[in-house]
């Protein structure tokens, strides 16, 4: 009887739990039993490993082979366990002599010739391997993605024989170097926008404090144009944010390139998006749009055209910053700390309140459209803004707006004030922290209570007004929230965005 243990990783959402590949060789009729809740792709590894051994001139043991993928209650998916299974059999049969096998973790799909093919989720698995203090060996074509986990030693391999040569000390593999993109992320410039000074101010406040934003206006007012330029004025991603965003992207089985590193996510799903596509899930649970927008922007263009069910499902991640996908056998939690930027028309035809007077929508049609954005969802949106149409002469001769770099500089300064003061953006402050960092003067408290009674603000609404006011004060460089900051915050909370007074 011979035994060997090899470490590997599975994928459960954006996390990579440890899997111990236990191989036992026993006397008896030749058999190859694979246990530990493997799916069809994992079970097929028996034939791939057998063929790879023959083509690499290894002896396949004529024994009763039992391979256990522990823990047994964790579902095992994909072909990434081919390489650790093969190494476990080689070690148990005495064909691979390495006393330090426990220092490594392995993933990789074997071709019938012994070559290693790409696997999904290399980055989250590399992060988890580094946290365990082990070296991570995976296929060469997946190594550049995994190298973004800079705290992990990543060894790329192109063939099974190359891995065996390294483990036996005959041919040492060189670690994969992290090669970030030499160019900075490029975004559309805010200078392209003519007019709409109030909207640009609202976007600056939202970017500074991490607030959610809804813009309402007729077609052609620049709502989508402004939203597309929002990333360019946001603070650059930190190392942890970039790593979290990249890990989610890799877990979605999409190819991650070096050009995407430190680029703030901007997701803009179509209004026909389903609940699974938006929130995550499916047969093989993958992150949805809200998680792929983690540390970035979720832009819902024509927000009122989305399904009411899909929109209402946004309420929990807007509040908690995560999505929980529950199934009968397992629960998967994805991070979803995004900024919502919604745009919509004020009525079905889009021209309600327009100076041209071409809107003929009935009150019932308008009410039906507005009701698609439920009250609880609207209550979670910090800044609501009505956009008027831009006059033709302003498009031709009007002054250009500030470039994104100038706005971003002010945003970074305000964002840094928040980090230095409380360690997080203002939008993430809880009620107790608001009492400490967003305290009002007696005059401000009177103004807030009067506005809360007039606009019928909920407790959540009052807290969100305070968060936005704290951000306005930070942009102005003020230590305390002054009356002007509170008044501006209340303006963004009013109901006038539903029917702006255009042309007045």
C-alpha positions as CSV (number, residue, x, y, z in Angstrom):
1,X,0.0,0.0,0.0
2,X,1.3,3.5,-0.9
3,X,-0.1,6.9,-0.2
4,X,0.5,10.5,-1.4
5,X,-1.2,13.8,-0.8
6,X,-1.1,16.8,-3.2
7,X,-2.6,20.3,-2.5
8,X,-4.8,22.0,-5.1
9,X,-7.6,24.6,-5.2
10,X,-11.3,24.6,-6.2
11,X,-13.4,27.7,-7.0
12,X,-16.4,28.7,-5.0
13,X,-17.5,32.0,-6.4
14,X,-14.6,34.4,-6.0
15,X,-12.9,32.3,-3.3
16,X,-10.6,29.3,-3.8
17,X,-11.0,26.7,-1.0
18,X,-8.2,24.2,-0.4
19,X,-8.6,20.7,-1.9
20,X,-6.4,17.8,-0.7
21,X,-5.9,15.3,-3.5
22,X,-5.3,12.0,-1.6
23,X,-4.0,9.1,-3.7
24,X,-3.9,5.5,-2.3
25,X,-2.5,2.5,-4.2
26,X,-3.6,-0.9,-2.8
27,X,-3.4,-4.6,-3.9
28,X,-6.3,-6.0,-5.9
29,X,-7.7,-5.9,-9.3
30,X,-6.6,-2.8,-11.3
31,X,-9.2,0.0,-10.8
32,X,-9.3,3.7,-10.8
33,X,-11.8,5.1,-8.4
34,X,-12.4,8.9,-8.1
35,X,-14.4,10.1,-5.0
36,X,-15.0,13.4,-3.3
37,X,-18.0,14.8,-5.1
38,X,-16.4,15.2,-8.6
39,X,-18.4,16.4,-11.6
40,X,-18.3,14.9,-15.1
41,X,-15.2,16.9,-16.1
42,X,-13.3,15.7,-13.0
43,X,-14.3,12.1,-13.5
44,X,-13.0,12.3,-17.1
45,X,-9.5,13.0,-15.8
46,X,-9.0,9.3,-15.4
47,X,-8.6,8.9,-19.1
48,X,-6.6,12.0,-19.6
49,X,-4.1,11.0,-16.9
50,X,-3.8,7.5,-18.2
51,X,-3.1,8.7,-21.8
52,X,-0.7,11.4,-20.5
53,X,1.3,8.8,-18.6
54,X,1.7,6.6,-21.7
55,X,2.9,9.5,-23.9
56,X,5.3,10.7,-21.2
57,X,6.7,7.2,-20.7
58,X,5.5,6.8,-17.1
59,X,4.2,3.5,-15.9
60,X,0.5,3.6,-14.9
61,X,0.2,1.4,-11.7
62,X,-1.6,-1.9,-12.2
63,X,-3.1,-1.5,-8.7
64,X,-6.4,-0.5,-7.1
65,X,-6.1,3.3,-7.3
66,X,-8.3,5.4,-5.1
67,X,-8.2,9.2,-5.5
68,X,-10.1,11.2,-2.9
69,X,-10.7,15.0,-3.3
70,X,-11.2,16.3,0.2
71,X,-13.3,17.8,1.7
72,X,-15.9,15.5,0.2
73,X,-18.8,17.9,0.7
74,X,-17.3,20.5,-1.6
75,X,-18.4,20.1,-5.2
76,X,-15.4,19.7,-7.5
77,X,-15.7,21.2,-11.0
78,X,-13.6,21.6,-14.2
79,X,-10.5,19.8,-15.3
80,X,-8.0,21.7,-13.1
81,X,-7.4,18.6,-10.9
82,X,-5.7,16.6,-13.7
83,X,-2.2,17.8,-12.7
84,X,-2.4,17.2,-9.0
85,X,-4.0,13.8,-9.6
86,X,-1.2,12.8,-11.9
87,X,1.5,14.0,-9.5
88,X,-0.2,12.1,-6.7
89,X,-0.2,8.9,-8.6
90,X,3.5,9.4,-9.6
91,X,4.4,10.1,-6.0
92,X,2.5,7.2,-4.5
93,X,3.9,4.7,-7.1
94,X,7.5,5.9,-6.4
95,X,8.1,7.4,-9.9
96,X,8.4,10.9,-8.4
97,X,10.7,11.4,-5.5
98,X,10.1,14.8,-3.7
99,X,10.1,15.3,0.0
100,X,8.8,18.8,-0.3
101,X,5.6,18.2,-2.3
102,X,3.6,19.8,0.5
103,X,5.3,23.2,-0.2
104,X,3.4,23.5,-3.5
105,X,-0.1,23.7,-4.8
106,X,-1.0,22.6,-8.3
107,X,-3.8,23.1,-10.9
108,X,-3.9,22.3,-14.6
109,X,-5.7,20.4,-17.3
110,X,-3.7,17.7,-19.0
111,X,-3.7,17.1,-22.7
112,X,-3.3,13.5,-23.8
113,X,0.3,14.3,-24.7
114,X,1.0,15.6,-21.2
115,X,0.9,19.3,-22.2
116,X,-0.8,21.6,-19.7
117,X,-3.8,23.7,-20.8
118,X,-5.3,26.9,-19.4
119,X,-7.6,26.9,-16.4
120,X,-10.0,29.5,-15.2
121,X,-9.7,31.4,-12.0
122,X,-5.9,31.4,-11.8
123,X,-5.8,34.7,-9.9
124,X,-8.1,33.9,-6.9
125,X,-6.4,30.5,-6.6
126,X,-2.9,32.2,-6.6
127,X,-4.1,34.6,-3.9
128,X,-5.3,31.8,-1.7
129,X,-2.1,29.8,-2.3
130,X,0.1,32.7,-1.3
131,X,-2.0,33.2,1.9
132,X,-1.2,29.6,2.8
133,X,2.5,30.2,2.2
134,X,2.8,27.7,-0.7
135,X,4.3,28.0,-4.2
136,X,1.7,27.9,-6.9
137,X,2.3,25.8,-10.1
138,X,-0.1,26.1,-13.0
139,X,-0.2,26.1,-16.8
140,X,2.0,28.7,-18.5
141,X,-0.9,30.2,-20.5
142,X,-2.6,31.1,-17.1
143,X,0.5,32.2,-15.3
144,X,0.4,35.9,-16.3
145,X,-3.1,36.3,-14.8
146,X,-2.0,34.5,-11.6
147,X,1.1,36.7,-11.3
148,X,-1.1,39.7,-10.3
149,X,-1.1,38.1,-6.9
150,X,2.3,39.6,-6.1
151,X,2.6,38.0,-2.7
152,X,2.6,34.5,-4.3
153,X,5.5,32.7,-6.0
154,X,3.9,31.6,-9.3
155,X,5.7,28.9,-11.4
156,X,4.5,28.5,-15.0
157,X,4.7,25.0,-16.6
158,X,4.0,23.9,-20.2
159,X,4.2,20.2,-19.7
160,X,3.8,17.5,-17.1
161,X,7.5,16.5,-17.6
162,X,8.5,20.1,-16.8
163,X,6.7,19.9,-13.4
164,X,8.3,16.5,-12.6
165,X,11.7,17.9,-13.5
166,X,11.3,20.8,-11.2
167,X,10.1,18.7,-8.3
168,X,12.9,16.2,-8.7
169,X,15.5,19.0,-8.9
170,X,16.6,18.3,-12.4
171,X,15.2,21.4,-14.1
172,X,14.2,24.3,-11.9
173,X,11.4,26.5,-13.2
174,X,11.7,30.3,-13.1
175,X,8.9,32.3,-11.3
176,X,6.5,34.2,-13.5
177,X,7.2,38.0,-13.3
178,X,4.4,40.4,-12.8
179,X,4.3,42.7,-15.9
180,X,1.7,45.4,-15.4
181,X,0.5,47.6,-18.3
182,X,2.9,50.5,-18.9
183,X,0.0,52.8,-19.9
184,X,-2.4,54.4,-17.4
185,X,-6.1,53.5,-17.8
186,X,-7.8,55.8,-20.4
187,X,-11.4,57.0,-20.0
188,X,-13.5,59.4,-22.0
189,X,-12.9,63.0,-21.0
190,X,-15.4,65.1,-19.2
191,X,-14.2,68.1,-21.3
192,X,-16.3,66.7,-24.1
193,X,-19.5,67.6,-22.3
194,X,-20.9,71.1,-23.1
195,X,-23.2,72.7,-20.5
196,X,-24.8,70.6,-17.8
197,X,-22.8,72.3,-15.0
198,X,-25.1,71.1,-12.2
199,X,-24.8,67.5,-13.5
200,X,-21.0,67.7,-13.6
201,X,-21.1,69.0,-10.0
202,X,-23.3,66.1,-8.9
203,X,-21.0,63.6,-10.6
204,X,-18.0,65.2,-8.8
205,X,-19.8,64.8,-5.4
206,X,-20.8,61.2,-6.2
207,X,-17.2,60.3,-7.2
208,X,-15.8,61.9,-4.1
209,X,-18.0,60.1,-1.6
210,X,-18.9,56.9,-3.4
211,X,-22.6,57.9,-3.7
212,X,-25.3,56.4,-5.9
213,X,-26.7,58.7,-8.6
214,X,-29.8,58.9,-10.8
215,X,-30.1,61.3,-13.7
216,X,-33.5,62.0,-15.3
217,X,-34.0,64.0,-18.5
218,X,-35.2,64.0,-22.1
219,X,-33.3,62.2,-24.9
220,X,-30.1,63.9,-26.0
221,X,-29.3,65.8,-22.8
222,X,-26.1,63.9,-22.2
223,X,-27.1,61.5,-19.5
224,X,-25.3,58.5,-21.0
225,X,-22.4,60.7,-22.0
226,X,-21.9,61.9,-18.5
227,X,-22.2,58.4,-17.1
228,X,-19.6,57.0,-19.5
229,X,-17.1,59.7,-18.2
230,X,-17.7,59.0,-14.5
231,X,-14.9,56.5,-14.1
232,X,-12.4,59.1,-15.4
233,X,-13.0,61.4,-12.4
234,X,-13.1,58.7,-9.7
235,X,-10.0,58.0,-7.5
236,X,-7.6,55.4,-8.9
237,X,-8.1,51.9,-7.6
238,X,-6.0,50.8,-4.7
239,X,-3.9,47.6,-4.8
240,X,-6.5,45.7,-2.8
241,X,-9.4,47.0,-4.9
242,X,-7.7,46.1,-8.1
243,X,-7.0,42.6,-6.9
244,X,-10.6,42.1,-5.7
245,X,-12.0,43.4,-9.0
246,X,-9.6,41.2,-11.1
247,X,-10.4,38.1,-9.0
248,X,-14.1,38.5,-9.6
249,X,-13.5,39.0,-13.3
250,X,-11.4,35.8,-13.5
251,X,-14.0,33.9,-11.5
252,X,-16.6,34.8,-14.2
253,X,-14.5,32.7,-16.7
254,X,-13.7,35.8,-18.8
255,X,-10.1,36.3,-20.0
256,X,-8.3,38.9,-17.9
257,X,-5.7,41.0,-19.7
258,X,-2.9,43.2,-18.3
259,X,-4.6,46.3,-19.8
260,X,-7.5,45.8,-17.4
261,X,-5.3,45.9,-14.3
262,X,-6.2,48.9,-12.2
263,X,-8.9,49.9,-14.6
264,X,-12.1,50.8,-12.7
265,X,-14.9,48.4,-13.7
266,X,-17.7,49.9,-15.7
267,X,-20.6,47.6,-16.4
268,X,-23.6,48.7,-18.4
269,X,-26.0,45.7,-18.9
270,X,-28.9,45.9,-21.3
271,X,-32.3,46.5,-19.9
272,X,-33.3,42.9,-20.9
273,X,-30.8,41.6,-18.3
274,X,-32.2,38.7,-16.3
275,X,-32.0,38.3,-12.5
276,X,-29.3,35.6,-12.8
277,X,-27.2,37.7,-15.1
278,X,-27.6,40.7,-12.8
279,X,-27.1,39.1,-9.4
280,X,-25.1,35.9,-10.3
281,X,-25.9,32.2,-10.1
282,X,-26.5,29.7,-12.8
283,X,-25.7,25.9,-12.9
284,X,-22.1,26.7,-12.3
285,X,-22.4,29.7,-9.9
286,X,-20.7,32.7,-11.3
287,X,-20.7,36.4,-10.4
288,X,-23.3,38.7,-11.9
289,X,-23.1,42.2,-13.2
290,X,-23.4,43.7,-9.7
291,X,-20.3,41.8,-8.6
292,X,-18.4,42.4,-11.8
293,X,-19.0,46.1,-11.0
294,X,-17.4,45.7,-7.5
295,X,-15.1,48.7,-6.8
296,X,-16.5,50.3,-10.0
297,X,-19.6,51.6,-11.7
298,X,-22.9,49.8,-12.5
299,X,-24.6,52.0,-15.2
300,X,-28.2,51.2,-15.8
301,X,-29.2,53.1,-18.9
302,X,-32.9,53.5,-19.4
303,X,-33.3,52.3,-15.8
304,X,-37.1,52.3,-15.9
305,X,-37.0,49.7,-18.7
306,X,-35.4,47.1,-16.5
307,X,-37.6,44.5,-15.0
308,X,-39.2,45.6,-11.7
309,X,-37.9,42.3,-10.1
310,X,-34.4,42.9,-11.3
311,X,-34.3,46.5,-10.0
312,X,-35.7,45.5,-6.6
313,X,-33.0,42.8,-6.2
314,X,-30.5,45.7,-6.2
315,X,-31.7,46.9,-2.8
316,X,-29.7,44.4,-0.7
317,X,-26.3,44.8,-2.4
318,X,-26.8,48.6,-2.4
319,X,-27.2,48.4,1.4
320,X,-24.8,45.6,2.3
321,X,-22.2,45.6,-0.5
322,X,-22.5,41.9,-1.2
323,X,-24.7,39.3,-2.9
324,X,-25.6,35.9,-1.4
325,X,-26.5,33.3,-4.0
326,X,-28.2,30.4,-2.1
327,X,-28.8,26.9,-3.5
328,X,-30.0,23.7,-1.9
329,X,-26.5,22.4,-1.3
330,X,-24.4,25.5,-0.9
331,X,-24.4,29.2,-0.4
332,X,-22.0,31.5,-2.3
333,X,-21.3,35.1,-1.3
334,X,-19.9,37.6,-3.8
335,X,-18.7,41.1,-3.0
336,X,-20.8,43.8,-4.7
337,X,-19.6,47.2,-3.4
338,X,-20.4,49.2,-6.5
339,X,-21.7,52.7,-7.4
340,X,-25.0,52.8,-9.1
341,X,-25.4,55.4,-11.9
342,X,-28.9,55.3,-13.4
343,X,-30.3,57.3,-16.3
344,X,-33.9,57.4,-17.4
345,X,-36.5,59.5,-19.3
346,X,-39.1,61.4,-17.3
347,X,-42.0,59.8,-19.3
348,X,-42.6,57.1,-22.0
349,X,-42.0,59.5,-24.9
350,X,-39.2,61.2,-23.0
351,X,-40.2,64.8,-23.4
352,X,-42.3,65.5,-20.3
353,X,-41.8,69.2,-19.3
354,X,-39.7,69.9,-22.4
355,X,-40.0,73.5,-23.7
356,X,-41.1,72.2,-27.1
357,X,-44.3,70.9,-25.6
358,X,-44.3,67.7,-27.7
359,X,-45.1,65.3,-24.8
360,X,-48.6,63.9,-24.9
361,X,-48.2,61.1,-22.3
362,X,-51.1,60.7,-20.0
363,X,-50.7,61.0,-16.2
364,X,-51.4,57.2,-16.0
365,X,-48.6,56.4,-18.4
366,X,-46.1,58.6,-16.5
367,X,-47.2,57.2,-13.2
368,X,-46.7,53.6,-14.6
369,X,-43.2,54.5,-15.7
370,X,-42.2,56.1,-12.4
371,X,-43.6,53.1,-10.4
372,X,-41.1,50.8,-12.0
373,X,-38.5,52.4,-9.7
374,X,-39.8,51.3,-6.3
375,X,-39.8,53.6,-3.3
376,X,-37.3,51.4,-1.3
377,X,-34.9,51.4,-4.2
378,X,-35.2,55.1,-4.8
379,X,-34.7,55.7,-1.1
380,X,-31.2,54.1,-1.4
381,X,-30.1,56.5,-4.2
382,X,-28.2,59.4,-2.7
383,X,-28.3,61.9,-5.5
384,X,-31.2,62.5,-7.9
385,X,-30.9,65.0,-10.6
386,X,-33.1,66.4,-13.4
387,X,-31.2,67.3,-16.6
388,X,-32.5,70.1,-18.9
389,X,-31.9,70.0,-22.7
390,X,-28.8,71.9,-23.9
391,X,-29.4,74.7,-26.3
392,X,-27.9,74.4,-29.8
393,X,-25.9,77.6,-29.4
394,X,-24.3,76.2,-26.3
395,X,-23.2,73.1,-28.2
396,X,-21.5,75.2,-30.9
397,X,-20.1,78.2,-29.0
398,X,-20.5,77.3,-25.3
399,X,-17.4,76.9,-23.2
400,X,-15.9,73.5,-22.8
401,X,-16.2,71.8,-19.4
402,X,-13.3,71.1,-17.1
403,X,-11.1,68.1,-18.1
404,X,-11.5,64.9,-16.2
405,X,-7.9,65.3,-14.7
406,X,-8.8,68.6,-13.1
407,X,-12.0,67.2,-11.5
408,X,-10.2,64.0,-10.5
409,X,-7.6,66.0,-8.6
410,X,-10.3,67.6,-6.4
411,X,-12.0,64.3,-6.0
412,X,-8.8,62.6,-4.9
413,X,-8.2,65.3,-2.3
414,X,-11.7,65.0,-0.9
415,X,-11.4,61.2,-0.9
416,X,-8.1,61.3,0.9
417,X,-9.7,63.5,3.6
418,X,-12.3,60.8,4.2
419,X,-9.6,58.1,4.3
420,X,-7.5,60.0,6.8
421,X,-10.5,60.9,9.0
422,X,-12.5,57.7,9.1
423,X,-10.8,55.1,6.9
424,X,-13.6,54.7,4.4
425,X,-15.7,56.8,1.9
426,X,-18.6,58.8,3.3
427,X,-21.1,56.6,1.5
428,X,-20.1,53.7,3.8
429,X,-20.6,55.4,7.1
430,X,-23.0,53.7,9.5
431,X,-25.4,55.7,11.7
432,X,-23.0,55.6,14.7
433,X,-20.1,56.9,12.6
434,X,-22.4,59.7,11.2
435,X,-22.9,60.9,14.7
436,X,-19.2,61.2,15.1
437,X,-18.1,62.5,11.7
438,X,-21.1,64.3,10.3
439,X,-22.4,66.1,13.4
440,X,-24.5,69.2,12.6
441,X,-24.7,72.6,14.3
442,X,-28.0,73.5,16.0
443,X,-29.0,75.6,12.9
444,X,-28.2,72.6,10.7
445,X,-30.3,70.3,12.8
446,X,-33.3,72.6,12.6
447,X,-32.9,72.8,8.8
448,X,-32.6,69.0,8.4
449,X,-35.7,68.4,10.6
450,X,-37.7,70.9,8.6
451,X,-36.7,69.3,5.3
452,X,-37.3,65.8,6.6
453,X,-40.9,66.8,7.6
454,X,-41.5,68.6,4.3
455,X,-40.1,65.9,2.0
456,X,-41.2,63.0,4.3
457,X,-37.7,61.7,4.5
458,X,-37.2,58.2,6.0
459,X,-34.5,57.5,8.6
460,X,-32.4,56.1,5.8
461,X,-33.1,59.2,3.7
462,X,-31.9,61.5,6.6
463,X,-28.7,59.4,6.9
464,X,-28.0,59.6,3.2
465,X,-28.5,63.4,3.3
466,X,-25.9,63.6,6.0
467,X,-23.4,61.5,4.0
468,X,-23.8,63.6,0.9
469,X,-23.5,66.8,3.0
470,X,-20.3,65.4,4.6
471,X,-18.9,64.9,1.1
472,X,-19.8,68.4,-0.1
473,X,-18.0,69.8,3.0
474,X,-15.0,67.7,2.2
475,X,-14.9,69.0,-1.4
476,X,-14.9,72.5,0.0
477,X,-12.1,71.7,2.5
478,X,-14.4,72.3,5.5
479,X,-14.0,70.4,8.8
480,X,-17.6,70.8,9.8
481,X,-20.8,70.5,7.7
482,X,-22.0,74.1,7.0
483,X,-25.5,75.1,6.1
484,X,-24.7,75.5,2.4
485,X,-23.4,71.9,2.2
486,X,-26.6,70.6,3.9
487,X,-28.8,72.7,1.6
488,X,-27.1,71.3,-1.5
489,X,-27.4,67.8,-0.2
490,X,-31.1,68.3,0.4
491,X,-31.5,69.7,-3.1
492,X,-30.3,66.4,-4.5
493,X,-32.8,64.6,-2.3
494,X,-35.8,66.5,-3.4
495,X,-38.6,65.3,-5.7
496,X,-38.1,67.9,-8.5
497,X,-36.0,65.5,-10.5
498,X,-39.2,63.6,-11.5
499,X,-40.5,66.7,-13.4
500,X,-37.7,69.2,-13.9
501,X,-38.7,72.8,-14.9
502,X,-37.0,73.0,-18.2
503,X,-36.4,76.4,-19.8
504,X,-37.2,78.4,-16.6
